Amino acid sequence: MRDLLDKMKKLNENKNGKVVTFDFDNTIVKSYEDSNDGSETIYQFGGLNKQIIARMKKFKQSGATVLVVTSRHQHLEVPESSVQAMIGQLKLDVDGIFYTNGEKKAQKLYELGSSLHYDDDPKEREAIEAYKKLHKDFKIVVKDPEELIRDIK
């Protein structure tokens, strides 16, 4: 409990330009649902987004608070394919992982004080832009991670 309170205190101290958030599925890693029987969703690994991972590390080294915000349902996570397990396997240093349990991420990003968010989902990006119109103090830049992938010949 103390650890959670310390994290929340740190987040409050780092607002206004120092909180950077990243979607997980198809932003940090390429993944897809392999099965979903209603009680268990199993995600299959489909590759890494090396540009995003490098960017995450760079932000962390610069002193920014780096968070993962996913729309996955936390109660459906399977230990071996969970966001936490994958972040650990990739040895990524993040300050927290937050689940929206199927809800759009805009409100959570606002609550976390995110100033920059990377998300592959156009509907998430649209929802964030709409939320910004309702909350004038929500100063966030939203980027599509696909735009970072360089052409390969």
Backbone torsions as a table, in degrees:
resi	resn	phi	psi	omega
1	MET	NA	-41.5	179.1
2	ARG	-61.7	-39.1	179.2
3	ASP	-61.0	-42.3	178.6
4	LEU	-63.4	-42.6	178.2
5	LEU	-63.6	-39.8	177.5
6	ASP	-63.4	-41.3	178.8
7	LYS	-63.8	-43.0	-179.9
8	MET	-65.1	-38.9	177.5
9	LYS	-62.9	-43.8	179.9
10	LYS	-62.9	-41.1	178.6
11	LEU	-61.6	-43.4	178.6
12	ASN	-62.7	-34.9	179.5
13	GLU	-72.9	-27.0	-174.1
14	ASN	-96.9	8.8	179.9
15	LYS	-69.3	175.0	179.2
16	ASN	67.4	57.8	171.1
17	GLY	106.5	-2.2	-177.3
18	LYS	-118.2	5.3	179.2
19	VAL	-107.3	120.1	179.5
20	VAL	-119.3	130.2	-176.3
21	THR	-119.3	151.1	-178.2
22	PHE	-134.5	133.8	167.9
23	ASP	-67.6	160.3	-179.3
24	PHE	-99.3	-68.3	-175.3
25	ASP	-65.8	126.2	179.1
26	ASN	66.0	13.4	171.2
27	THR	-119.7	-60.8	175.9
28	ILE	-81.1	-50.5	176.2
29	VAL	-123.5	148.5	171.7
30	LYS	-84.5	127.3	-179.0
31	SER	-151.8	163.2	178.1
32	TYR	-148.0	154.2	178.2
33	GLU	-73.6	125.5	178.5
34	ASP	-91.1	-35.6	177.0
35	SER	-156.3	154.3	177.5
36	ASN	-153.5	102.1	-179.8
37	ASP	-96.2	13.0	179.5
38	GLY	97.0	-26.8	179.1
39	SER	-115.4	-15.9	-176.7
40	GLU	-146.2	125.7	175.0
41	THR	-110.1	127.2	178.9
42	ILE	-111.9	124.5	179.2
43	TYR	-100.5	138.8	176.8
44	GLN	-104.1	138.4	-179.2
45	PHE	-73.5	135.0	-179.2
46	GLY	-127.1	12.5	178.5
47	GLY	121.8	168.8	-177.7
48	LEU	-106.0	150.9	169.5
49	ASN	-99.6	90.8	-173.8
50	LYS	-62.3	-32.1	178.7
51	GLN	-65.9	-42.2	179.0
52	ILE	-67.4	-43.0	179.8
53	ILE	-61.1	-42.9	177.2
54	ALA	-62.7	-39.5	179.6
55	ARG	-66.1	-41.3	177.5
56	MET	-58.2	-46.5	-179.7
57	LYS	-63.1	-39.8	-179.7
58	LYS	-65.2	-44.2	177.5
59	PHE	-61.8	-42.5	-179.1
60	LYS	-63.2	-43.7	179.4
61	GLN	-64.3	-27.6	-179.5
62	SER	-81.4	-4.2	177.9
63	GLY	98.8	2.3	178.6
64	ALA	-71.5	155.2	170.7
65	THR	-83.7	122.5	-177.3
66	VAL	-111.9	122.6	-177.4
67	LEU	-126.7	151.1	171.9
68	VAL	-107.4	128.0	177.5
69	VAL	-123.5	115.6	-176.1
70	THR	-120.8	148.4	177.1
71	SER	-89.3	4.0	175.8
72	ARG	-57.2	154.7	173.7
73	HIS	-86.3	116.4	-175.0
74	GLN	-60.7	-39.2	-177.3
75	HIS	-69.9	-13.6	178.2
76	LEU	-96.7	-1.9	-178.3
77	GLU	-63.8	139.3	175.6
78	VAL	-105.6	131.2	-172.7
79	PRO	-47.8	-44.9	-174.6
80	GLU	-74.3	-22.1	179.3
81	SER	-116.4	17.2	-178.8
82	SER	-72.3	159.5	177.3
83	VAL	-59.6	-45.2	-179.2
84	GLN	-60.6	-42.1	179.3
85	ALA	-64.1	-43.7	-179.3
86	MET	-66.9	-40.9	177.5
87	ILE	-60.9	-40.8	177.8
88	GLY	-64.7	-43.4	179.3
89	GLN	-63.5	-34.5	179.3
90	LEU	-81.2	-6.0	-179.2
91	LYS	56.4	41.9	177.3
92	LEU	-91.2	132.0	179.1
93	ASP	-92.1	101.8	177.6
94	VAL	-118.2	154.6	-177.2
95	ASP	-87.8	-9.9	178.5
96	GLY	175.3	156.8	175.4
97	ILE	-124.7	127.6	-177.3
98	PHE	-124.1	136.8	179.4
99	TYR	-108.1	138.8	174.3
100	THR	-104.3	-1.8	174.9
101	ASN	52.6	49.5	176.0
102	GLY	89.3	-10.5	178.7
103	GLU	-83.7	158.3	175.0
104	LYS	-62.7	152.6	-172.7
105	LYS	-85.2	-13.2	-170.9
106	ALA	-52.4	-49.8	-177.8
107	GLN	-64.0	-41.5	179.5
108	LYS	-64.0	-40.6	178.3
109	LEU	-63.2	-39.3	177.2
110	TYR	-63.3	-47.5	-179.7
111	GLU	-61.7	-35.9	-179.0
112	LEU	-79.1	-14.0	-179.7
113	GLY	78.4	28.0	-179.0
114	SER	-64.0	135.6	176.5
115	SER	-108.2	-13.1	-179.9
116	LEU	-149.7	129.4	-179.1
117	HIS	-134.8	136.2	176.4
118	TYR	-109.0	125.7	-178.1
119	ASP	-151.8	132.9	-178.7
120	ASP	-79.7	-18.2	-172.1
121	ASP	-86.0	115.5	-179.7
122	PRO	-60.8	-32.1	179.2
123	LYS	-68.8	-35.4	175.6
124	GLU	-66.0	-44.2	-179.6
125	ARG	-62.6	-40.6	177.1
126	GLU	-63.7	-42.4	179.9
127	ALA	-63.3	-37.8	178.6
128	ILE	-66.0	-43.5	179.1
129	GLU	-62.8	-39.6	177.7
130	ALA	-65.6	-40.1	179.6
131	TYR	-64.9	-36.0	177.8
132	LYS	-60.9	-34.5	179.9
133	LYS	-68.4	-28.5	179.4
134	LEU	-83.7	-24.2	-176.6
135	HIS	-127.3	93.2	-174.5
136	LYS	-62.5	-21.5	178.9
137	ASP	-85.7	1.7	179.5
138	PHE	-87.5	91.5	-178.3
139	LYS	-98.7	92.1	-177.3
140	ILE	-132.8	143.3	172.7
141	VAL	-107.0	132.5	-178.5
142	VAL	-115.3	130.8	-177.8
143	LYS	-125.4	145.8	175.0
144	ASP	-88.3	118.9	-177.6
145	PRO	-63.6	-22.8	179.6
146	GLU	-63.9	-25.6	179.5
147	GLU	-71.2	-13.7	-179.7
148	LEU	-86.7	-17.9	-176.9
149	ILE	-72.5	123.0	-178.3
150	ARG	-82.4	148.7	177.0
151	ASP	-62.5	137.9	178.3
152	ILE	-117.6	127.8	178.9
153	LYS	-92.7	NA	NA
